[in-house]
């Protein structure tokens, strides 16, 4: 059925957005730490 496919795609998109958000947060924190240590 079509609804199951769209639901799966939606869950995958939500999981990817969560992973991307966490990774970007970690990168931002690391860049902040590196900037402070280099300054």
C-alpha positions, 0 to 999 in steps of 0.5 A: 500500500502507498501509505506504508511507503510514505510513512516509512519515508517520513520516519527515515527523513525524521531520523536523518534530520535528527542525525544531521542536527546532532552532528552539526551541533557536535561540529559547532561545539568542536569548532568553538573549542578549537577557536578558543584554544587557537585564539 
